[in-house]
Amino acid sequence: MILEINTSIAIRWRQACKIEDIPENGGACVLLDGEQIAIYNFARRNEWFATQNLCPHKQQMVLSRGMIGTQGGEPKVACPFHKKTFSLETGKCMGDEAYQITTYPVKIEGNLVFVGL
């Protein structure tokens, strides 16, 4: 017997903010559906990312204020307090496999930023 599993998940796009609300090469926090979401404008790479704002290391809502950069070509954010780094693409902690963050898709339409929940 072969069991097929539908792995497609319907994305519900939510308007989060305007482009100018997020600093270039930085991040800011928005509240969507009661959850703090960090949105990053990685202007040097011409890419946008979104993650949970909660740093799982010390349970603080700070990731939107973290430094963004790359490690081995992979975009990352570093917690501003504890310097744990997380992939902006996968959410995996780049230095400690015990931690992971949720990532969300982002799309830009006109001057608006949308996050997929």
N, CA and C of each residue as an Amber inpcrd file, in Angstrom:
protein
   351
   0.8440000  -1.1880000   0.0000000   0.0000000   0.0000000   0.0000000
   0.8810000   1.2390000   0.0000000   0.6040000   2.1780000  -0.8950000
   1.3470000   3.4370000  -0.9660000   0.4390000   4.5420000  -0.4580000
   0.9650000   5.2760000   0.5000000   0.2150000   6.3780000   1.0920000
   0.8150000   7.6850000   0.6020000   0.0080000   8.5050000  -0.0250000
   0.4810000   9.8140000  -0.4760000   0.1290000  10.8500000   0.5750000
   1.1100000  11.6660000   0.8640000   0.9080000  12.7330000   1.8410000
   1.0350000  14.0620000   1.1200000   0.0440000  14.8920000   1.2860000
   0.0650000  16.2210000   0.6850000   0.8880000  17.1330000   1.5860000
   2.0740000  17.5200000   1.1080000   2.9470000  18.3660000   1.9160000
   2.8100000  19.8450000   1.5800000   1.9410000  20.1810000   0.6420000
   1.7690000  21.5860000   0.3090000   0.9520000  22.2760000   1.4020000
   1.4220000  23.4320000   1.7680000   0.7630000  24.1990000   2.8110000
   0.3000000  25.5160000   2.1940000  -0.9480000  25.8430000   2.3940000
  -1.4790000  27.0940000   1.8680000  -0.8810000  28.2650000   2.6500000
  -0.2790000  29.1860000   1.9250000   0.2960000  30.3720000   2.5600000
  -0.7510000  31.4630000   2.5830000  -0.9260000  32.0350000   3.7360000
  -1.8450000  33.1680000   3.9000000  -0.9830000  34.4180000   4.0110000
  -0.9860000  35.2410000   2.9640000  -0.1590000  36.4480000   2.9400000
  -0.8140000  37.5510000   3.7510000  -0.0310000  38.1530000   4.6320000
  -0.5160000  39.2480000   5.4770000   0.3230000  40.4920000   5.2120000
  -0.3490000  41.6170000   4.9880000   0.3850000  42.8730000   4.8230000
   1.0140000  43.2110000   6.1620000   2.3230000  43.4160000   6.1570000
   3.0470000  43.6470000   7.4070000   3.4050000  45.1120000   7.6230000
   3.8730000  45.7710000   6.5700000   4.3300000  47.1520000   6.7100000
   4.6690000  47.7070000   5.3320000   5.2030000  48.9150000   5.3140000
   5.7180000  49.5200000   4.0940000   7.2200000  49.2760000   4.0410000
   7.7640000  49.2790000   2.8320000   9.2070000  49.0670000   2.6600000
  10.0080000  50.0280000   3.5290000   9.6100000  51.2780000   3.5530000
  10.3890000  52.2820000   4.2900000  10.3370000  52.0880000   5.8120000
   9.4690000  51.2230000   6.3020000   9.4040000  50.9470000   7.7440000
  10.5460000  50.0590000   8.2290000  11.2290000  49.3860000   7.2960000
  12.3190000  48.4740000   7.6500000  13.6310000  49.0990000   7.1880000
  14.5810000  49.3120000   8.1030000  15.8410000  49.9430000   7.6910000
  16.6430000  49.0580000   6.7350000  17.3220000  49.6850000   5.7880000
  18.1820000  48.9260000   4.8840000  19.2770000  48.2360000   5.6870000
  19.5160000  46.9690000   5.3430000  20.5270000  46.1460000   6.0170000
  20.2830000  46.0560000   7.5190000  19.0130000  45.9930000   7.8710000
  18.6030000  45.8490000   9.2650000  17.2320000  45.2330000   9.3490000
  16.6630000  45.2820000  10.5350000  15.3640000  44.6760000  10.7450000
  14.4580000  45.5100000  11.6260000  13.2150000  45.0840000  11.7000000
  12.2250000  45.7050000  12.5740000  11.1880000  44.6360000  12.9060000
  10.4260000  44.8950000  13.9490000   9.4350000  43.9270000  14.4230000
   8.0250000  44.4090000  14.0960000   7.1800000  43.4650000  13.6750000
   5.7630000  43.7420000  13.4530000   4.9550000  42.6980000  14.2260000
   3.7380000  43.0290000  14.5360000   2.8350000  42.1040000  15.2140000
   1.7980000  41.6190000  14.2060000   1.8190000  40.3150000  13.8970000
   0.8720000  39.7110000  12.9690000   0.1790000  38.5530000  13.6530000
  -1.1340000  38.5890000  13.6850000  -1.9160000  37.5220000  14.3150000
  -1.4410000  37.2350000  15.7360000  -1.0740000  38.2730000  16.4630000
  -0.6640000  38.1230000  17.8550000   0.7590000  37.6250000  18.0450000
   1.5290000  37.5000000  16.9550000   2.9010000  37.0060000  17.0470000
   3.8780000  38.0780000  16.5740000   4.9740000  38.2430000  17.3230000
   6.0140000  39.1770000  16.9140000   6.8480000  38.5390000  15.8120000
   6.9070000  39.2190000  14.6570000   7.6620000  38.7480000  13.5040000
   8.7570000  39.7720000  13.2040000   9.9910000  39.2930000  13.0620000
  11.1140000  40.1480000  12.6830000  11.2220000  40.1270000  11.1630000
  11.2800000  41.3030000  10.5570000  11.4260000  41.4230000   9.1040000
  12.7580000  42.1080000   8.8340000  13.5110000  41.5510000   7.8840000
  14.8420000  42.0530000   7.5670000  14.9170000  42.4800000   6.1120000
  15.4660000  43.6680000   5.8820000  15.7310000  44.1860000   4.5460000
  17.2340000  44.0470000   4.3050000  17.6270000  42.9500000   3.6910000
  19.0400000  42.6830000   3.4270000  19.3730000  43.3400000   2.0910000
  19.4790000  44.6730000   2.1000000  19.6370000  45.4610000   0.8760000
  20.9170000  45.1180000   0.1250000  21.9760000  44.7560000   0.8370000
  23.2350000  44.4040000   0.1650000  23.0540000  43.2000000  -0.7520000
  22.0940000  42.3350000  -0.4280000  21.8190000  41.1480000  -1.2520000
  20.5270000  41.3010000  -2.0540000  19.8390000  42.4280000  -1.8640000
  18.5450000  42.6660000  -2.5020000  17.5620000  41.5400000  -2.1620000
  17.5140000  41.1750000  -0.8670000  16.6360000  40.1080000  -0.3830000
  15.9220000  40.5470000   0.8920000  14.7630000  39.9500000   1.1060000
  13.9660000  40.1840000   2.2990000  13.7650000  38.8530000   3.0240000
  13.7460000  38.9020000   4.3570000  13.5480000  37.7150000   5.1680000
  12.6250000  38.0440000   6.3390000  12.0110000  37.0180000   6.9020000
  11.2000000  37.1830000   8.1100000  11.3960000  35.9490000   8.9900000
  11.4710000  36.2010000  10.3000000  11.6180000  35.1260000  11.2830000
  10.7900000  35.4700000  12.5110000  10.6980000  34.4980000  13.4010000
  10.1280000  34.8310000  14.7100000  11.0510000  35.8580000  15.3480000
  10.5420000  36.6910000  16.2280000  11.3570000  37.6940000  16.8960000
  11.9950000  37.1370000  18.1700000  11.4650000  36.0390000  18.6620000
  11.9430000  35.4440000  19.9130000  13.2550000  34.6930000  19.7050000
  14.2930000  35.0790000  20.4370000  15.5370000  34.3130000  20.4430000
  15.3250000  33.1400000  21.3950000  15.4390000  31.9070000  20.8980000
  15.1520000  30.7500000  21.7400000  16.2110000  30.4850000  22.8050000
  17.3590000  31.1190000  22.6990000  18.4500000  30.8860000  23.6490000
  18.0900000  31.3810000  25.0460000  17.6750000  32.6350000  25.1470000
  17.3220000  33.2110000  26.4520000  15.8830000  33.7090000  26.5000000
  15.0800000  33.2960000  25.4980000  13.6520000  33.6330000  25.4610000
  13.4070000  35.1490000  25.5160000  14.1230000  35.8950000  24.6780000
  13.9440000  37.3420000  24.6050000  13.5010000  37.7380000  23.2030000
  12.6090000  38.7200000  23.1120000  12.0910000  39.2310000  21.8370000
  13.0530000  40.2780000  21.2820000  14.1240000  39.8190000  20.6220000
  15.1900000  40.7400000  20.2300000  15.7530000  40.5260000  18.8330000
  15.3810000  39.4760000  18.1360000  16.0560000  39.1610000  16.8770000
  15.9240000  40.2630000  15.8310000  14.8460000  41.0210000  15.8480000
  14.6810000  42.0950000  14.8550000  15.7650000  43.1610000  14.9980000
  16.4020000  43.2250000  16.1550000  17.4670000  44.2070000  16.3880000
  18.8500000  43.6110000  16.1750000  18.8960000  42.3670000  15.7050000
  20.1720000  41.6920000  15.5040000  20.9170000  42.1740000  14.2730000
  22.1890000  41.8540000  14.2370000  23.0440000  42.1840000  13.0930000
  22.8340000  41.1320000  12.0100000  22.6550000  41.5850000  10.7590000
  22.5380000  40.6350000   9.6660000  23.8380000  40.6200000   8.8720000
  24.1240000  39.4720000   8.3030000  25.3410000  39.2960000   7.5140000
  25.2820000  37.9440000   6.8390000  26.4510000  37.4010000   6.5040000
  26.5040000  36.0850000   5.8840000  27.5740000  35.2420000   6.5580000
  27.3870000  33.9530000   6.4720000  28.3790000  32.9860000   6.9390000
  28.4580000  31.9010000   5.8760000  29.5900000  31.7890000   5.2240000
  29.7160000  30.8340000   4.1350000  28.7400000  31.1090000   3.0120000
  28.3900000  32.3720000   2.7860000  27.4420000  32.7520000   1.7470000
  25.9850000  32.6720000   2.1530000  25.7130000  32.1310000   3.3420000
  24.3270000  31.9930000   3.8060000  23.9310000  33.2100000   4.6500000
  22.7900000  33.8390000   4.3380000  22.3590000  34.9890000   5.1300000
  22.0070000  34.5680000   6.5510000  22.3780000  35.4260000   7.5220000
  22.1580000  35.0910000   8.9320000  21.8110000  36.3400000   9.7250000
  21.2570000  36.1020000  10.9200000  21.0430000  37.1580000  11.8960000
  21.6830000  36.6940000  13.2010000  22.3290000  37.6380000  13.8930000
  22.9500000  37.3360000  15.1760000  22.1480000  38.0130000  16.2780000
  21.8140000  37.2590000  17.3170000  21.1150000  37.8330000  18.4660000
  21.9490000  38.9910000  19.0140000  21.3360000  40.1540000  19.2550000
  22.1170000  41.3030000  19.7140000  22.6780000  41.1400000  21.1260000
  22.1480000  40.2090000  21.9050000  22.6380000  40.0420000  23.2770000
  23.6110000  38.8820000  23.4310000  23.3090000  37.7600000  22.8120000
  24.0820000  36.5510000  23.0880000  24.8930000  36.0700000  21.8960000
  24.7340000  36.7390000  20.7410000  25.5010000  36.4750000  19.5250000
  25.2710000  35.0960000  18.9090000  24.2350000  34.3770000  19.3190000
  23.8780000  33.1470000  18.6170000  23.4090000  33.5660000  17.2290000
  23.8640000  32.8440000  16.1980000  23.4980000  33.2010000  14.8260000
  22.5540000  32.1670000  14.2310000  21.5920000  32.6640000  13.4670000
  20.5650000  31.8230000  12.8660000  20.4930000  32.0910000  11.3740000
  20.3310000  31.0270000  10.5870000  20.1440000  31.1660000   9.1530000
  18.8130000  31.8590000   8.8790000  18.8490000  32.8720000   8.0320000
  17.6080000  33.5440000   7.6490000  16.8210000  32.7180000   6.6400000
  17.4490000  31.7170000   6.0480000  16.7660000  30.8580000   5.0780000
  16.1020000  29.6570000   5.7450000  16.8100000  28.9990000   6.6680000
  16.2950000  27.7650000   7.2720000  15.9010000  27.9050000   8.7370000
  16.4240000  28.9170000   9.4200000  16.1510000  29.0980000  10.8440000
  17.0880000  28.3240000  11.7530000  17.9510000  27.4880000  11.1900000
  18.8640000  26.6890000  12.0130000  19.8980000  27.5790000  12.6860000
  20.2070000  27.2540000  13.9370000  21.2640000  27.9500000  14.6460000
  22.5870000  27.5020000  14.0300000  23.4360000  28.4390000  13.6950000
  24.6610000  28.1260000  12.9730000  25.8050000  27.6990000  13.8960000
  25.5940000  27.7420000  15.1910000  26.6570000  27.3550000  16.1010000
  26.2210000  26.3820000  17.1750000  24.9330000  26.0840000  17.2240000
  24.4230000  25.2130000  18.2820000  23.1450000  24.5490000  17.7840000
  23.2270000  23.2710000  17.4770000  22.0860000  22.5560000  16.8980000
  20.8880000  22.4490000  17.8420000  21.0500000  22.8410000  19.0940000
  19.9560000  22.7510000  20.0570000  18.8920000  23.8300000  19.8230000
  19.2170000  24.8350000  19.0040000  18.2950000  25.9500000  18.8010000
  17.8910000  26.0600000  17.3370000  16.6720000  26.5660000  17.1160000
  16.1260000  26.7950000  15.7710000  15.0710000  27.8790000  15.8940000
  14.9150000  28.6740000  14.8410000  13.8470000  29.6760000  14.8060000
  12.9610000  29.4090000  13.5950000  11.7480000  29.9240000  13.6580000
  10.8060000  29.8090000  12.5490000  11.0900000  30.9050000  11.5350000
  11.0810000  30.5330000  10.2560000  11.2330000  31.5140000   9.1820000
   9.9290000  31.5880000   8.3990000   9.7020000  32.7100000   7.7480000
   8.4820000  32.9460000   6.9780000   8.8460000  33.5020000   5.6030000
   8.0680000  33.1660000   4.5810000   8.3180000  33.7670000   3.2590000
   7.8980000  35.2370000   3.2560000   8.5890000  36.0040000   2.4220000
   8.3130000  37.4400000   2.2870000   8.1340000  37.7480000   0.8080000
   7.1810000  38.6330000   0.5050000   7.0640000  39.1410000  -0.8580000
   6.8230000  40.6400000  -0.7900000   7.2870000  41.3140000  -1.8250000
   7.1570000  42.7590000  -1.9310000   6.2220000  43.0570000  -3.0940000
   5.2260000  43.8780000  -2.8580000   4.3200000  44.3380000  -3.9170000
   4.2220000  45.8440000  -3.8130000   4.7380000  46.5210000  -4.8220000
   4.7730000  47.9750000  -4.7670000   5.6830000  48.4070000  -3.6420000
   5.1450000  49.1930000  -2.7130000   5.9520000  49.6040000  -1.5560000
   5.5100000  48.8880000  -0.2820000   4.7930000  47.7510000  -0.4290000
   4.2960000  47.0010000   0.7260000   5.0480000  45.7000000   0.9160000
   5.2400000  45.3250000   2.1870000   5.8920000  44.0770000   2.5560000
   4.8080000  43.1250000   3.0660000   4.7910000  41.9130000   2.5150000
   3.8520000  40.8750000   2.9350000   4.6320000  39.7060000   3.5140000
   4.0900000  39.1120000   4.5810000   4.6880000  37.9340000   5.1990000
   3.6960000  36.7980000   5.0730000   4.1900000  35.6360000   4.6820000
   3.3430000  34.4590000   4.5560000   3.2910000  33.6840000   5.8570000
   2.0830000  33.5080000   6.3610000   1.9010000  32.7640000   7.6140000
   1.2420000  31.4300000   7.3230000
